[in-house]
């Protein structure tokens, strides 16, 4: 900013190290001189008030109103000037846009960009009152950036008329310095406070502001220097103004006034030299020149120590200067370094610096707040950071949960915590489970407030009411929005039941709650029944335990053996003979039915396997017949061909393997003057088959000659780092190397392009591009998905899959991306520009990708990346269910399913069992139809190896005994066998 540059203009060396000078340097120096003049005259007025009428103020020409000249100097630099507005079409257009933005904000008050646009237009139109109101509303919802605050402050400074207006500006400064750590705002604050030095308590106000500024950003290695110099210049000006009258004062008055003021300047120099800052050498030289006495040895030692620290910090500061915003990785490395050193003030500063550019990164806020919660534990600081975190990232439930815990930890009033929780519910989370998590955090807090030694209390009733409201909220609000409650296992209801049973001794209410849990689709899960059983064992009676287990035996479908075993164990230790007989009968009946169902499922799968094998055998016979037919055609063909066909004999045999492709090429319309001779041969079924005996067409002659003339080049794997693999090219592309070379030469010098052809000379749609330098190959990867002759060209690194079997190129994320949307149901005619225009209405679109198939045709899907998670969340709510060209689209947060990695065929050992031999395949490996649909639970190690489809089966490694009887198995062993995963 101009003020920051003006303050530091006296030190050009420091400015050159911290960064390049801004344009218009001369104007800034003039502004700096003007401000220093105002500063000196204001300080002179303060000195007069401090030292009394003995000082001749006429020599300095001081008046009390001179202090206000700072506001004039400051506003002259920042105010937009006097504009003569003309009521023309542009103004009318702006008014319509203002009305539209106000209407949009009445619908969605969390639209950040809409707030910014409205403020800009209102300021342009000169609507100062409306601008103030718009800024006030935005600051209540969002933290403002440094640019927005400085613009607001300059406008208010230019309109300030009296002391009340000055107090209003002070209040704005106090709000501004709380949002982010901004050295420029602190500098503006200090300089503006100098303008009020003539008022009551003005001198103390200035010093208070500067001291707070140094505590906040005085350690900033690149921007802290300006604040130190401004503060020191202010105190030095007071010294210089008081120097002429110092000789006329008594020794006691001189010590109380002039000498104490001189000591303040010395103290500022010493404090600054003990801190590692850029351009420390110039500050030390300035101190030597200014000080009349020799510099103490302790100051020199602290200065040298600070220089050593500066050398340690410089690599991290230079990395920040060289990187581009938001520089998250560089800040993370810097934070790790500071955490190792352990200085709380510097750790807090680097976190604040990182958050200025990465305020929308929830993980950074979580790490910062966690450090404050565990290390500093200062109430005001901790709660302030938590509050700023949820204002910057309101869509992150973890930040809200941590905020509630911090408020409880520091004893915040219950009413304030409840209000914060209500704000969290209205924050617009993007997943149903987020609402469950925030409700759990709030209910845990309410539970900790209850004194369960009392039978009834206000807090207990509030807790029960909150549980009831939570269940209704998840059922109505959340399920209506996400089509799911987010709590399929009824975790909240389970916690309520445990509280009623264990803390309130109300088992009747707990049983009612657990019955409700089971009716919501959880009765088929064994773990739910066992949870209920354990609750009854701890706080109920044996009768209800037995009843619960009997119901579990009948209802459980996932692990019935486990439930049966628990029932039998209970009856063995506590039940009567009658109870034991009933339990045995029920468990045997249930397990028999389960085994029957599983055997039927196994038989069904075996039948499917048999059907698949029969189909494979049929396909095998069909291939054999087809091969015999081709052989007959080859024998009955003409034994001699024309002279033009002699050139293609070296690869003519191979093309018989692809007769269908040959027909597509050769069955073309002959040119004028040519004749086409066709010989008719009888097929195996007595039908006639047409066989071409004419010489190939000109196109094929050209392809064949190209194939013959091109020497076969083996791929050199040592050049993989400078080579890219290009695929999905059109098969009809003529001379691929000629057409692709201009595209890739834009990335660097191309050494060679090797297109791959078939034996018949047809281009196979892929090639290798070799560059001279590795950086050219890396740049070529950015051309992936570029359209070439109507198809997306795939560009990937050149990697030998035989040496790197796990290598897989997939350029897009497969995890949850909260700032990216997945849109389905789009019409195929929808273009990227049309969809981008629709998405722009809900936020800043960073990237938009229409999903296409390998031929470049749209699939009706798209991914839209927004600037932050908040915009994406708003877009989901507004666009889901929207109609585009008579198509209803579906919009959701991008969360692709996990990509399945095939298991490696290696020897496995069953739990508690012998080693399982790897499956034996034929000489050509496993065929596409060689599938094993038999469950692993039914496979036996001693089973005979299946006959391979192609080639003889491999002999087993170890001969199994001729007759081995399978050991008898218990119910538990049977369960483990079938449920092994």
N, C-alpha and C positions, 0 to 999 in steps of 0.2 A: 504494500500500500504506500501511498505518497508520504504519509506521516512517518512510517517506519524508515523509509529511504531518507527522509529529511533528517531524522535523528542521527542516523549512522553515516551521513554524508561527510562528516568531519574525519572519518576513518576509511579512506578509499581502499586500503590494503585489506581490512576486514571484509569490506564489501566484495572485493574480488575473490576472496577465498570462499565466502559463503555462497556466492552465485554471481552471475553477470548483472551489470547495472541495467536498470530499466531505461526505456526510452524517455527522452525529455529530461535528461539529468540536470541541465541548467535551470529548468523551471523548478525542479525539486530543491536545488541548492538555494535558489532565491526564496522559496517558501520556507526553507529551514532558517534562513537568516531572519526573515520576518518573524517567525515564531520565537527565535532566540531573543530578538529585540523585545517582543511582547513579554517573554519569560523574564528577562532582566528587569523590565519596568514593573512587572507584577511582584517580583521578589523584592524590589526596592520598596514597594509599598508595604510588604510584609515586614521588612526590616525596620521601617519607620514605626510600625505599630509595636514591634518587639522592643526596640531600643529607646523609644521615647522621642520627644520633640527636640532633644539635644542635637539630633542629626539634621543638618540643613538639607531639607528635601528640595529646595529650589534648584540646587545644583544639578539634581537628577531630573527635575521636572516631573514629579510623580503626582498622580491624582488617583483617588480610590476607584474611579471608573475605568482606569487603564487595564485592570485585570480582566475586564470583559472583552478586551480586544482579541483575546485568543479565539473566542467564539466566532468573531468576524473573520479572522484569518483562516480558521478552520473551515468555516462554511463557504468562504470564497473559493476554496480549493475543491470542495466536494459538492456544493449545490449545483443543480443542473442549469442555473441561470434563468433569466427571464425570457420566456417564450411567448410569442404572440400567436395564440391559437386561432386558427381559422376554422369556422364551422363548415367543413366540406364533407365530401363523401367518405374520406378516410375516418373522420371523427365519428360519423354515423355508423360506420362499419365496426369501429372499436366499441361503441356503445352496445351494439347488438351482441358482440362477442362477450362483453362484460355480463350482460344479462344471461347468456347461455352458460357461462362459467358459474355464475351464482346459482343458477338452477341445478347445475350438475353437482355443486357442493351441497345443496340441500338434500340431494338424493344420497350422495356418498361423501361424507365429510373427511374420509381418509384418503382422498385422491391428492397426493402430494403435488404432482405436476399441475393440477388444476389450481391449487393455491398459489403456486409460483406465477403462473400465467395471469391470474387475476390481479395480483399485486403489481405486476409489471404494467398491465394496461391501465389500472387505476392511477398509478404514478405518472404514466405517460399523459393521461388526461388531466392531471393536476387535482384530482379528487383527494386532497390531503386527509380529510376526516375519514373517508372511506378506506383509504390506504392504511391508516392507523388501525382501524377496526379489523381489516382483513389480516394485517400482520399479527394483531393480538390473537385472533382466532387460530391462526396457523401455529403460533408459538405455544398455544395451550395443548395442541395435539402432537406436533413434531418439534424436535430440536432443530434450530436453524443453523445454517452453515455460516462460516465467517463472513462470506460475501454478503449474505442477506442481512446479517446483524450490522455490519459496517454501513451498508446502504441506509438501513433504518435509522441508525444513530446519527448519521450525517444529516438526514432529513429533519430529525427532531432537534439537533443542535442549531440548524439554520432557522428553526421556528421558535427557539427559546427566547423569551422576552424578559422574564423577571426571575426572582429567586425560586418561585414555585415551579416554573418550567425547568429550572436547573435541577431541582430535586427529582422531577420526573425523568430527566435524562440520566441522573445517577441511578435511579431504579432500573432503567433499561440496561445500563452497563452491568449492574449486578446480575440481572438475568442472563445477559450475553455471556459472561465469563463462566457461567455454570453449565452451559450446554457442551462446549468442547474447550480444550486447552488452545487458546489463540493468542500468541504473543502480540500480534498487531492490535487486537482489541484491548489488551492490557495497556499497551503503549498509548492508544487513543484515550483510554480512561485516565491514565496518569496526566497526560498533557491537558485534557479537558478540565481536570480538577485544579490545575494550576490557574486556570481562568477564574476560579472562585476563591482565590487566596485572600482577596480583600474582604470577604464575608467572615462572619464570626466562626471561628474554628476552622478556617480555610487551610491554614498551614498544617494543622494536625491531620486534616482530611487528605492532603496531598501525600504526606509521609505515610499515612496508613495505606493508601492505595498502592504506592510504590513498594512498600514492604510486602503486601499481599501478592503483588505481581512477581516479586523476586522469589517468594515461597512457591509460587505456582510454576513459573517458567524460567526462573533464574538459572537453573541448571541446563537449560537448552543450549547445546553446544554451538549451534549455528545462529540461533535467533535470540538467545538470552543476552548477547552483548549489547544490543540496542537498549534494552531496559536498564541495564547497569549504567550505561553512559547517560541516559536521560535522567536517572535519579541523581547520579553524581554531579551532573551539570546543574541540576536544580539547587543542590546544596552548595556547590561552588559559587553559584551566582549570589547566594545570600552572603557568603563570606566576602566576596569582592565588593558587594554593596555596603557591607558593614566596615570594611577596612579603613576608609577615611576617618570615621568617627571613633575608631578604637583607641587612638592615641589620646583622646580627651577624656576617657573613662578612668575611673578609679581602678586599682588592681583587682579589687573584689568584683566590680561590675564587669571588668574585662574578662575575668575568668569565667563568670557566669554566662556571658553572652558570646563574645568573639571567640575565645579559646575553645569553648564547648562546641561552637559551630564548626571551628576548624577541625576538631577531633572527629566530628561526624564525617567529614570528607576523608580523613585518614582511614577511618573505619571502613568506609565503602571500598576504598582502594584495596585494603588488606583482605576484605571478604571476597572481593572479585578475583584477586590474584591467587586465592586458595582453591579456586574452582577451575577444572579443565574446560576452557572455552577457546574457540578459534581466535587467533590474533592476540594471544596473551602477551606476546613479546612487545607489541606496540603499547599495550596497557602498562606494562612494567616500565617501559621507557618514559611514558607520560608521567608516571608516578615519580620516577627519579627526577624529572625536570620540575615537577610541581612542588615536591617536598623540599623544604628548606633544611631539614635535618637528614642525616644519613638513614637509609632504610634499615630497620632492625634485622638482625640475623634470623630471627624466627619467621619473619615475613618472607625472606629469601628462601628459607628451607621449604616453607609451604608452597611457594611459587615453583620451585624445582620439582617438588612432589607432584604438583598439578600438571606440570609439563610431561612427566613420565606417564601419568594417567591418560593424558591426551593422546599420546602415541598408541596406547592400547585401544582407545575408542575410535581412532581415525579410520581404520579399515571398515568399520561398520557404518560410520557416517559417510565415507566416500561411496560405499555400496549404495546407500540411499540416494546420494546425489546423482549417481550414474544410472540408477534404475528408473523406470517409468511407473507412475501411479497405477494401482494403489500400493505396490511394493510390499505385499503381504509377506512373502518369503523372507525378504530382507529384514523386515520388522520382527518376524518370528525368531530369526537368528540373533538379532540384537537383544530381544527379550531373554532368550536363553542365556546369553552372555551376562546380562545384568542379574539374572536369577542366581547364577553361580557366585557372583561377587556378593550379593545379598544386601545392597544398600536400599532400604525401603523407599527413600525419596527418589532415587534414580529409577528404580523399578516402576514406581507409579508414573513418573514422567514418560518413560518409553512406552508404557501401555497407552497413556493418553495421546501421545504422538501417533501411535499406530492406529488408534480409533478415529482420529480425524479423517484419515483416508479410507478406513475400513469399518465405518460405523454400521454397515449392514451385514457384518460377519458375526453370527451368533456365537460361534466357538471362541472368538477372541473376547467377547464380553463375558462368557462363562469362565474363561481362564482368569481374567482380571478380577472378577467378583469372587472367585474361589480363593485367589491369593489374599484379597482383603479380608474375607471371612476367616481364613485360617491363620493369617500372620498379623495384620495390623489390628483388626477388631475395633476400629474407631467408629462409633455409631453413626455420626453425621456423614463421614466419608463413605462408609459401607452402604448406607441407605441411599445416598446420592447416586452412587455408581449403579446400584440396582435399578433405581428409578430411571436413570438415563438409558440403561440397557433395554428395558421394556418399551420405552418410547421410541428407540431406534429400531428394534426388532420385535414388534408386538405380536408377530405370528409364531414366535418360538416359545413353546410351552415350558421348556426347561428354565428359561429366564424368569417366567412368572412364578414357577414353583420355588425357585431359589429366592426370589424376592419375598414371598410369603414366609419362608423359613427365616430369612434375615430379620424381617419385621418382628416375628415372634421371638427370635433370639435376643433382640435388643429391647424388648418390652414395649413395643408400640401399642397404642390403644386398640382395643378390639374393634371399635367402629371403623377406624382407619383401615385395618386389615380387611374387614368385610367389604368396604368400598373398593379396595384394590382388587379383591377377588371378583367383584362384579365387573370391573374394567377388563379383567382377564377373560371373562366369558364373552365380552363383546369385542375381543381383539381380532376375531376372524381366523381361527386356526384352520389348517388345511387338511387335517386328518381327524377322523372320528376318535381315534385313540387319544389324541391330544386333550380332548374334553374329559375323557375318563381320568387322565393323569392329573389335570388341574383340580378336578373334583376330589380325587383321592388326597391330594396335598391339603386342600381346605378341610376335608373331613378329619384328617389326622390332627390338624391344628385344633379343631373343635373338640375332638376326643381328649386331647391333652388338657383342655380347660376344665373338664368335668371332674368333680370329686365324687368318686363312686362309693365312698363310704356312706354317703347319704342316699336314702332310698329314692328321693326325688329332688331335683333341683332345676333351676332355670336353665343352666348350661346343658343338662341332660336332655331336657325337652327341646332345646335349640338343636342339639346334635341329631335327635330323632327326626325333627322337622327337616333338617338339611339332608339326611339320608333319603327321606321321602321325595324331597324336591329334586335331588340328584337323579333318582330313578325316573321320575317324570320328565326331567329335562333331556335325559339321554333317549328316552322313548319318543318324545315329541319333536324337540328341536333338532337333535343330532341325527336321529334316524330319518327324519324328513329331508334333511339336507344331503346326507351321505348314503342313504339307503342301507345303513347299518348303524347299530347303536354304539359300536366301538368296544363293547364289553360282552362278547359272546359267552365268556366263562362266568359272567356275573360276579366279577371280583368285588365290586362295591357291595353287592348284596351278601356275599360271603363274609366280608369284614363286619357288616352290620350284625349278621347272625352270631359271629364269634364274640362281638362286644356284648350282645344281649345274653349269651350263655355264660361267658367267663366273668364279665365285670358287673352285669346287672342281675345275674342268677335268674334269668327269665328264659328257661328252656322252651316254654310254650311258644313264645315269639320266635325263637331261633328255629324251631321245627316248622313254623308257618313260612318263614323266609326260605328254608331249604326246600320245602315242597314247591314253592314258587320257582326256585332255581331249576329243579328237576323238570318242571313243566315247560321250560323254555328250551327244550332240545338237548339237555345235558344228561338225561337218564341213561343214555347208551354208553356213557363213559365210566369206566371202573374207578378212575381216580376221584371223580366227584362223589361217588358212593362211599369210598373209603374215607374221604374228608368228613363226610357226614357221620360215618361210623365212629371215627376218632373223636369227633365232638361229643357224640353220645357217650362214648366210653369215659370221657373226662368229666362231663357235667350232667349226663343223663342216667339211665338205668339199663339193666341187662335186657329187659323186655323190648325197649325201643331199639337197642342194638341188634337184637335178633330179627326184629321186624324189618329194620333197614337192610340187613344182609340178605334176607329172603327176597325182598324186592329187587335188590341188586342182582341176585342170581338170575332172576327172570328177565331183567331189562338190559343188562350189560351185553354189548355186542363186540367190544374191542378186545377186552382181556377177561373173558368169563372164568378161565381157569384160576386166575389170581383171586377173584372174588369168592369162588367156591372153596379155595384153600383157606381163606380167612374165616369163612363160615365154619368149616370143619374144625379149624384150630380153636375157635371160641367154644364150640360145643364139646370138644375134647377136654377142655379145662374147666368149663362151668356148667355145661348142659347135663340134663338127665338122659337116661337111656332112650326115652321117647323122643326127646329133642334130637339126640344123635341119629336115630333111625330116620326121622323126618328130613334132617339135613342131608344124610347120605342119599336118600331116595331122590330128593330134589336136585342135588348136584349131579348124580349119575344120569338122571333124565335129561338135565340141561346140557351136560357135556356130550351125551349121545346124540342129541339133536344138533349140537354145534358141529360135531365130527361128521355127521351125515351131510350137513350143508357144505362143509369144506370138501368132502369127498366128491360131492356133486360138482362143485366148482372146479376141482382138479380134473374130473372126467371131462367136463366141458372144455377145459383148456387143452387136455390131451386130444380131444376130438378136433379142436382147431388146429393143433399141430399136425395131426394126420391129414387133415384137408390141405394144409399148406404143403405138406410133403407130396401129396398126390398132384397138386397143381404144379409143383416144381418138376415132378416126373413127366407130366404132360408137356411142359415147356421144353424139357430136355429132348423128348421124342420129336417135338415140332422142329427144334433146331437141327436135329440129325437129318430129318426128312428134307429140310430146306438146303442143308449142305449137300446132300446127295443130288438134289435137283440142280444145283449150281454146277456140280461136277459133270453131270450129263450134258448140260448146256455147253460147257467148255469143250468136251470131247467132240460134240456134233458141230461145233463152229467151223468156219473155214480154216484150212490148214495154212493157207498163204494169204498174206495181206499185201496191200500196195506198198510201193517204195516209201511213201510218206509216213507209213506206220513203223518203219524199221527203227526210227530214232527213239521211240518210246518203249521198246522191248525191255530196257533195263528196269523199268518200274511198272510195266503193263500187267504183270502177274499180281502185283499187290492190289491193283485197283479192282480186281475181281472180288475182293473182300467187301467192297462197298458198292454193290450194283445199283442201289437206289440213288446214291449220289451221282453216279455216272449217268443215269438216265436223265436226271434233272439238267445236267450240263449239255448232253448230246441231243436231247429231243428238242432242239431249237429249230426255228424256221429257217430253212436254207436261203441263202442270198440268191439274187437273180443270176441266172446263168449256171447255177449249180444243180446237180442231180443228186438224189438220195436213193441209194440202192439198199434194199431190205431183203434179207434171206429169211424164209419161213422155215422153222424147225419144229418138229413135233415134240411136245412136252411129254412128261411121264404119264399124264392122264389122257393123252390123246388130243390135247388141245394144241393150238398153234401158238408159238411164241415168237415175237418179232425180235430179231437180233440185228444191231447196227453193224454194218461192215464198211461204212464209208469212212474215209479219213476224218480226223477230228476237225472241229471248227477253228477259225482263226483265233478265237479267244483261248481255246484250250492249247493250241500250238504255242501261243505266247506264254501261257502259264508253264507249259512243259519246258520250253526253252529257258524260261527264267529259273525253273527248278534245276535244270541240268547245269546251267552256267554258274549258279550260285554255289560256291564251295561250302561244304559242311563244316561249320565252326563249332567246336565243342565249348560248352560253357565253362569259363574259368571262375571257380568259386573264390579265388583270391581277390577278385574285383567286385565282389558283392557290395562292398561299401560305397562304390561309385556307380553302381548299377541299380536301376529300378525296373520292376516288372509291370508291364502295361497289359491289361486284359479288357474283355468285354467290348472289343472293337468290332465294327461291322465286318461280316465275312466277305461282303462284296467290295470291300475297299481295295482299290487298285494301287499298286506301288505304295505300300504302307510307309516304307522308310522315307519316301519323298514327301508324303503328306504330313507325317508326324514330325519331321525334322524342324520345320519353322516353329512349331508349338514348343518344343523342348529347348530350342536354342535360346529362348527368352530366359531360361534358368541358368544357362552357362554353356560352355563349349561342349558339343556333342562329339564323342569319338566315333561311336558306331551305333546303328539301330539294326537289331537282328530280328526281323519278322519270322515267324514260324509257319511253315507250309506243310500240307499233307503230302502223301506220296504221289498224289495226282497233280500237285502244284497249286492246290487251293489254299488261300490264306486261312489260317485257323483262328484268327481273332485275337491273338496276343503276340507280344514281342518283348525284347529286352532292349533297354536304352542305356548305353554306357557313356558316362560323362568323364571329363578330364579331372574334375575336382569333386571331393566329397560334398562340399557345401552346395554344389549345383544339384546333386542327387537329392539332398535334403529339401532344397527348394522345389524340386520337381514333385515331391510328395504332396505339395499344396494344390496341385492340379487334379487331385483325385475328384472324381464325379463331374469333371468338365465334359460338356456335351461335344461329341465328335460325330458328325453326320447323323444326328438324331438319337444317339445312344450315349449314356453316361460312361465315360472312360474311367476304368479303375486303375489307380496308380498305387503300388505298394512296394515296400522294401524287397530287395532280392535276397531271399533266405532259402537255404537248402533244407527242405522239409525232412529229408532222411537223417540229417544231423540234428535238426531242431524240430522234432515231431510235435512239440507242444506249442510251437509258434502259431499265433493266430492274429491276423490284422483285423481289428474292429475299432473304428475311430470314434465311436459314440459310447457314452457312458451307459452302464447296465444297472446302475443303482438309482435310488430315489434322488431326483433333482427338483428341489422345491421352487426354483425360479424358472422352470421349464414346463410347458404344457404339452400334452399329447391330445391331438384332435383327430377324431375318426368320423366317418360318415360324410366326408366332403364329396361334392359332385366332382366327377372326373374333369369337367370343364373349368373348374375353379383354378385360376392362375395364382402365382405367388404374390403378384402385386395386389390382386383383389383381396386375398386373405390378409396381407399385411395392412392394408387400409382399414380392415375391420378390427384387427388386433391393436392398432395404434391408439384407438379410442380409450384403451384401458391401461396404457402405460408405454414406456419406452421399449420398443422391440429391438433387441440386440442382434438376433438372428432368427431366420425362419427357413425351414427346410421341408419341402414337399417330398414325401416318400414315393419312389418310383421303382418299377421292376428293372430287370437287367436290360430291357429294351427301351428304357426311358419313359415308359407309359405310367401315368399316375395311378396310385392304388387307393386314393381317397383318404390318405392319412397325412398328417403333418406334425412337426415339432416346432414350437414357438418358444424362444428364449427371451425372457424379460430381464430388465436391469436388476430387479431384486425380487425377493419372495413375496413381498407385500403386493406388488403389482400383479404377480402371477395369481395370487389368491383372489384378488378382486376380479381378474379376468375370468377365472373359473366360475365364480358366482354369476357373472353377467352373461357369459357366452354359452354356458352349458344349456343345451336344449334350443339353441338359436337355429333358425331356418335360413339356409343359404341355397338359393336356386331350387326351392322345393325339397331340399334335403335337410333333415333335422340332424344336427351335428352333436357329438358328445365330446365334452372337454373335461380333462382331468389332469392332475399333477403327474408329470412323467415319472413312472416307476416301472421300467421294463422288467419282465420276469428274468430270473437268473438263467444264464446260459449253461446248459448241461454239459459237463465234461465227461467224455466216454471213459469208462474204467479201463485200466491197462490189464491185459490178459496175463496176470501173474498168479502164482500159486497162493491160495488163501487157506487160512486155517479156521475152521468153524469154532465158535466158542465152546470150549470144553470137549472138542471132538478131534478127530485125526485130520491130517493134512488132506486138502482136496486137490486132486490133480487137475492141471489146466485142461480145458477142453481141446480135443484133438480135431484138427480140421484137415482138409485135403491138401494136395500138393500146391494148389493155388490159393490157399487160405480159405477164409469163411465167405461163402457166397451170400448174395443179398437175401436169398430165401432160406438160408440155413439158420433159422431162428429157433430159439429155445423158449417156448412159452410155458414150460413146466415150472411151477414155483420152486424156488431154491429149497424150501422146507421139505419138499418131497424127493429131492435128489439124494442119492446115496453115493458115498465114495466108492463102493464096490461095484457100482453099476457098470455094465459094459460100455466101452467107448462107442459112440455112434459111427456108423460107416460114413466116410467122407463122400461128398458128392462127386468130386473129381479125384481119382487116384485111390490107391489102397489106404486103408486106415492104419495109423501108426500102432505098433505093438505097445501094449501097456508096459509102463516102467517096472511095475512090481506085480507079479502074479498073485491074485487073491486066493485065499484058501478055497478048496472045492466046495466045502459046505460049512459055512459059518452061520451060526444061529444068532439072530439079532437079540441084543439084551433087552430084558423087559424094562418098560419105561413107566415112570409115575406120571401123575397129572401135570406136575410142574415141568417135567422133562418134555411132555407132549406140548405143553403151552409154549415153551421156549423154542421147540422145533418148528412149530407153525408160525410163530410170531417173529422169527429171526428176520432182521432187515439188513 
